[in-house]
Amino acid sequence: MKGFLIVKQGQNHSENLITDIKLHVRRELGALAVPDELEIVESLPKTRSGKIMRRVLKAQELGMDVGDISTLED
């Protein structure tokens, strides 16, 4: 499982931050919920209504065609 993070502007995004987030997830949600990998990104693909387009993230990760993105927010 891979997680994507958007870090607030000015926030230091070091390995310590990623470790802290994984520890927090483990403590609050349990060991099964801890992502194997975390990637810091500028933004997430969202629809005009604000929903995260997970299929686009998955397609990008697998190197596949993202398909129809006409509902993608600018």
DSSP file (Angstrom, degrees, kcal/mol; ACC not computed):
  #  RESIDUE AA STRUCTURE BP1 BP2  ACC     N-H-->O    O-->H-N    N-H-->O    O-->H-N    TCO  KAPPA ALPHA  PHI   PSI    X-CA   Y-CA   Z-CA
    1    1 A M              0   0    0      0, 0.0    35,-1.9     0, 0.0    36,-1.4   0.000 360.0 360.0 360.0 139.2    0.0    0.0    0.0
    2    2 A K  E     -a   37   0A   0     34,-0.2     2,-0.3    33,-0.2    36,-0.2  -0.959 360.0-156.4-123.5 139.2    1.3    3.4   -0.9
    3    3 A G  E     -a   38   0A   0     34,-2.9    36,-2.7    -2,-0.4     2,-0.4  -0.864   5.7-146.9-113.8 150.1    0.2    6.8    0.6
    4    4 A F  E     -a   39   0A   0     -2,-0.3     2,-0.4    34,-0.2    36,-0.2  -0.960  16.3-164.5-117.0 133.3    0.4   10.2   -0.9
    5    5 A L  E     -a   40   0A   0     34,-2.9    36,-3.4    -2,-0.4     2,-0.6  -0.916  15.7-155.3-120.2 141.8    1.0   13.3    1.2
    6    6 A I  E     -a   41   0A   0     -2,-0.4     2,-0.4    34,-0.2    36,-0.1  -0.980  21.5-152.2-110.3 120.1    0.6   17.0    0.6
    7    7 A V        -     0   0    0     -2,-0.6     3,-0.1    34,-0.5     6,-0.1  -0.761  22.4-107.7 -96.0 136.1    2.9   18.9    3.0
    8    8 A K    >   -     0   0    0     -2,-0.4     3,-2.3     1,-0.1    -1,-0.1  -0.253  46.7 -90.2 -58.7 146.6    2.0   22.4    4.1
    9    9 A Q  T 3  S+     0   0    0      1,-0.3    -1,-0.1     3,-0.0     3,-0.1  -0.367 116.0  21.0 -60.5 132.6    4.1   25.1    2.5
   10   10 A G  T 3  S+     0   0    0      1,-0.3     2,-0.3    -3,-0.1    -1,-0.3   0.251  93.0 127.5  91.0 -12.5    7.1   25.8    4.7
   11   11 A Q    <   -     0   0    0     -3,-2.3     2,-0.5     1,-0.1    -1,-0.3  -0.615  65.3-120.3 -78.8 134.1    6.9   22.4    6.5
   12   12 A N        -     0   0    0     -2,-0.3     2,-0.8    -3,-0.1    -4,-0.1  -0.627  22.7-160.7 -73.8 122.1   10.1   20.4    6.4
   13   13 A H        +     0   0    0     -2,-0.5     2,-0.1    -6,-0.1    -1,-0.1  -0.639  32.9 146.9-108.6  75.9    9.4   17.1    4.6
   14   14 A S     >  -     0   0    0     -2,-0.8     4,-1.5     1,-0.1     3,-0.4  -0.353  67.6 -93.3 -98.0 179.5   12.3   15.0    5.8
   15   15 A E  H  > S+     0   0    0      1,-0.2     4,-2.5     2,-0.2     5,-0.2   0.812 124.6  63.2 -62.6 -29.8   12.5   11.3    6.5
   16   16 A N  H  > S+     0   0    0      1,-0.2     4,-2.7     2,-0.2    -1,-0.2   0.892 100.5  51.4 -62.5 -39.0   11.7   12.1   10.1
   17   17 A L  H  > S+     0   0    0     -3,-0.4     4,-2.4     2,-0.2    -1,-0.2   0.930 110.6  47.5 -63.0 -45.6    8.3   13.4    9.0
   18   18 A I  H  X S+     0   0    0     -4,-1.5     4,-2.3     1,-0.2    -2,-0.2   0.909 113.1  48.6 -63.3 -42.4    7.5   10.2    7.1
   19   19 A T  H  X S+     0   0    0     -4,-2.5     4,-2.4     1,-0.2    -1,-0.2   0.916 111.0  50.7 -62.9 -43.5    8.6    8.1   10.1
   20   20 A D  H  X S+     0   0    0     -4,-2.7     4,-2.3     1,-0.2    -2,-0.2   0.891 110.2  49.6 -62.0 -40.3    6.5   10.2   12.4
   21   21 A I  H  X S+     0   0    0     -4,-2.4     4,-2.5     2,-0.2    -1,-0.2   0.922 110.6  49.4 -65.9 -43.6    3.4    9.8   10.2
   22   22 A K  H  X S+     0   0    0     -4,-2.3     4,-2.4     1,-0.2    -2,-0.2   0.909 111.9  48.9 -61.7 -41.6    3.9    6.0    9.9
   23   23 A L  H  X S+     0   0    0     -4,-2.4     4,-2.4     2,-0.2    -1,-0.2   0.900 110.6  50.9 -64.0 -40.7    4.2    5.8   13.7
   24   24 A H  H  X S+     0   0    0     -4,-2.3     4,-2.8     2,-0.2     5,-0.3   0.923 111.0  47.7 -62.8 -45.0    1.1    7.9   14.2
   25   25 A V  H  X>S+     0   0    0     -4,-2.5     4,-3.0     1,-0.2     5,-1.2   0.922 112.2  50.2 -62.1 -44.2   -0.9    5.6   11.8
   26   26 A R  H  X5S+     0   0    0     -4,-2.4     4,-0.6     3,-0.2    -2,-0.2   0.913 114.9  43.9 -59.6 -43.6    0.4    2.5   13.6
   27   27 A R  H  <5S+     0   0    0     -4,-2.4    -2,-0.2    -5,-0.2    -1,-0.2   0.896 124.1  33.0 -70.1 -42.0   -0.6    3.9   17.0
   28   28 A E  H  <5S+     0   0    0     -4,-2.8    -2,-0.2    -5,-0.2    -3,-0.2   0.846 135.9  17.9 -87.0 -35.8   -4.0    5.3   15.9
   29   29 A L  H  <5S-     0   0    0     -4,-3.0    -3,-0.2    -5,-0.3     3,-0.2   0.642 108.1-106.0-113.9 -20.6   -5.2    2.8   13.3
   30   30 A G    ><< -     0   0    0     -5,-1.2     3,-1.2    -4,-0.6     4,-0.4  -0.287  36.6 -70.9 110.3 163.0   -3.0   -0.3   13.8
   31   31 A A  G >  S+     0   0    0      1,-0.3     3,-1.0     2,-0.2    -1,-0.1   0.795 123.3  61.3 -63.7 -31.4   -0.1   -2.0   12.1
   32   32 A L  G 3  S+     0   0    0      1,-0.2    -1,-0.3    -3,-0.2    -2,-0.1   0.739 100.6  55.2 -69.4 -20.9   -2.2   -3.2    9.1
   33   33 A A  G <  S+     0   0    0     -3,-1.2    -1,-0.2    -8,-0.1    -2,-0.2   0.543  78.7 110.3 -89.2  -7.3   -3.0    0.4    8.1
   34   34 A V  S <  S-     0   0    0     -3,-1.0     2,-0.1    -4,-0.4   -12,-0.1  -0.548  70.6-126.8 -72.8 123.0    0.6    1.6    7.9
   35   35 A P        -     0   0    0      0, 0.0   -33,-0.2     0, 0.0     3,-0.1  -0.396   3.0-137.9 -69.2 146.3    1.5    2.2    4.2
   36   36 A D  S    S+     0   0    0    -35,-1.9     2,-0.4     1,-0.2   -34,-0.2   0.839  89.5  19.8 -68.3 -33.3    4.6    0.5    2.9
   37   37 A E  E     -a    2   0A   0    -36,-1.4   -34,-2.9     2,-0.0     2,-0.4  -0.996  64.5-160.3-141.3 141.3    5.6    3.7    1.1
   38   38 A L  E     -a    3   0A   0     -2,-0.4     2,-0.5   -36,-0.2   -34,-0.2  -0.987   9.1-165.8-121.9 133.6    4.7    7.4    1.4
   39   39 A E  E     -a    4   0A   0    -36,-2.7   -34,-2.9    -2,-0.4     2,-0.5  -0.975  15.0-138.9-121.2 130.6    5.3    9.9   -1.4
   40   40 A I  E     +a    5   0A   0     -2,-0.5     2,-0.3   -36,-0.2   -34,-0.2  -0.774  30.3 179.2 -88.5 125.7    5.1   13.6   -0.9
   41   41 A V  E     -a    6   0A   0    -36,-3.4   -34,-0.5    -2,-0.5     3,-0.1  -0.841  38.3-127.2-125.8 160.7    3.3   15.3   -3.8
   42   42 A E  S    S-     0   0    0     -2,-0.3     2,-0.3     1,-0.2    -1,-0.1   0.889  88.9 -16.4 -71.9 -41.3    2.4   18.9   -4.7
   43   43 A S        -     0   0    0    -38,-0.1    -1,-0.2    -3,-0.0   -38,-0.1  -0.964  62.5-119.0-157.1 167.6   -1.3   18.1   -5.2
   44   44 A L        -     0   0    0     -2,-0.3     2,-0.4    -3,-0.1    10,-0.1  -0.892  37.7-103.3-113.1 145.6   -3.7   15.2   -5.7
   45   45 A P        +     0   0    0      0, 0.0     8,-3.2     0, 0.0     2,-0.3  -0.548  50.5 179.8 -69.5 124.4   -5.9   14.8   -8.7
   46   46 A K  B     -B   52   0B   0     -2,-0.4    27,-4.0    27,-0.3     6,-0.2  -0.914  27.1-120.7-128.2 152.5   -9.4   15.8   -7.7
   47   47 A T  B >   -C   72   0C   0      4,-2.6     3,-1.8    -2,-0.3    25,-0.2  -0.303  43.3 -97.0 -77.1 171.6  -12.8   16.0   -9.4
   48   48 A R  T 3  S+     0   0    0     23,-1.1    -1,-0.1     1,-0.3    24,-0.1   0.789 127.7  55.8 -61.8 -26.4  -14.6   19.3   -9.6
   49   49 A S  T 3  S-     0   0    0     22,-0.2    -1,-0.3     2,-0.1    22,-0.0   0.462 123.4-105.6 -86.8  -0.4  -16.6   18.3   -6.5
   50   50 A G  S <  S+     0   0    0     -3,-1.8     2,-0.3     1,-0.3    -2,-0.1   0.487  70.9 141.9  96.2   3.7  -13.3   17.7   -4.5
   51   51 A K        -     0   0    0      1,-0.1    -4,-2.6    -5,-0.0     2,-0.3  -0.590  56.6-112.5 -80.1 140.8  -13.2   13.9   -4.5
   52   52 A I  B     -B   46   0B   0     -2,-0.3     2,-1.5    -6,-0.2    -6,-0.3  -0.563  21.4-134.1 -73.4 130.1   -9.7   12.4   -4.9
   53   53 A M    >>  +     0   0    0     -8,-3.2     4,-1.5    -2,-0.3     3,-0.7  -0.652  30.0 175.1 -87.1  85.8   -9.4   10.5   -8.2
   54   54 A R  H 3> S+     0   0    0     -2,-1.5     4,-2.6     1,-0.2    -1,-0.2   0.817  74.0  61.8 -63.7 -32.3   -7.8    7.4   -6.9
   55   55 A R  H 3> S+     0   0    0      1,-0.2     4,-2.4     2,-0.2    -1,-0.2   0.850 102.8  51.4 -64.4 -32.4   -7.9    5.6  -10.3
   56   56 A V  H <> S+     0   0    0     -3,-0.7     4,-2.4     2,-0.2    -1,-0.2   0.920 110.3  48.4 -69.0 -43.9   -5.7    8.4  -11.8
   57   57 A L  H  X S+     0   0    0     -4,-1.5     4,-2.2     2,-0.2    -2,-0.2   0.922 113.3  48.0 -60.0 -44.0   -3.2    7.9   -9.0
   58   58 A K  H  X S+     0   0    0     -4,-2.6     4,-2.1     2,-0.2    -2,-0.2   0.924 111.5  49.3 -63.6 -45.1   -3.2    4.1   -9.5
   59   59 A A  H  X>S+     0   0    0     -4,-2.4     5,-2.7     1,-0.2     4,-0.7   0.904 111.0  50.1 -62.3 -41.5   -2.8    4.4  -13.3
   60   60 A Q  H ><5S+     0   0    0     -4,-2.4     3,-0.6     1,-0.2    -1,-0.2   0.903 111.0  49.3 -63.3 -41.2    0.1    6.8  -12.9
   61   61 A E  H 3<5S+     0   0    0     -4,-2.2    -1,-0.2     1,-0.2    -2,-0.2   0.862 114.4  44.3 -65.8 -36.7    1.8    4.4  -10.4
   62   62 A L  H 3<5S-     0   0    0     -4,-2.1    -1,-0.2    -5,-0.2    -2,-0.2   0.471 112.4-118.0 -88.4  -2.0    1.4    1.5  -12.8
   63   63 A G  T <<5 +     0   0    0     -4,-0.7    -3,-0.2    -3,-0.6     2,-0.2   0.785  68.6 137.6  71.6  27.6    2.4    3.5  -15.8
   64   64 A M      < -     0   0    0     -5,-2.7    -1,-0.2    -6,-0.2     2,-0.2  -0.513  65.5 -80.8-100.4 169.6   -0.9    3.0  -17.5
   65   65 A D        -     0   0    0     -2,-0.2    -1,-0.1     1,-0.1    -5,-0.0  -0.516  33.9-142.4 -67.3 134.2   -3.2    5.4  -19.4
   66   66 A V        -     0   0    0      1,-0.2    -1,-0.1    -2,-0.2    -7,-0.1   0.615  33.1-154.7 -78.3 -11.0   -5.1    7.5  -17.0
   67   67 A G        +     0   0    0     -8,-0.1     2,-0.4     2,-0.1    -1,-0.2  -0.384  53.0   7.0  76.4-151.8   -8.2    7.5  -19.2
   68   68 A D        +     0   0    0      1,-0.1     3,-0.2    -2,-0.1     0, 0.0  -0.534  56.2 166.6 -72.5 118.5  -10.9   10.1  -19.2
   69   69 A I    >   +     0   0    0     -2,-0.4     3,-1.7     1,-0.1    -1,-0.1  -0.008  36.8 119.8-119.4  28.0   -9.9   13.1  -17.0
   70   70 A S  T 3  S+     0   0    0      1,-0.3    -1,-0.1   -23,-0.0    -2,-0.0   0.745  76.0  53.2 -65.7 -22.3  -12.5   15.5  -18.2
   71   71 A T  T 3  S+     0   0    0     -3,-0.2   -23,-1.1     2,-0.1    -1,-0.3   0.379  82.0 124.3 -92.2   5.0  -13.9   15.8  -14.6
   72   72 A L  B <   -C   47   0C   0     -3,-1.7   -25,-0.3   -25,-0.2     2,-0.1  -0.444  65.5-120.7 -68.5 133.0  -10.4   16.7  -13.3
   73   73 A E              0   0    0    -27,-4.0   -27,-0.3    -2,-0.2    -1,-0.1  -0.441 360.0 360.0 -69.8 147.5  -10.3   19.9  -11.3
   74   74 A D              0   0    0     -2,-0.1    -1,-0.1   -29,-0.1    -2,-0.1   0.489 360.0 360.0 -64.0 360.0   -7.9   22.5  -12.7
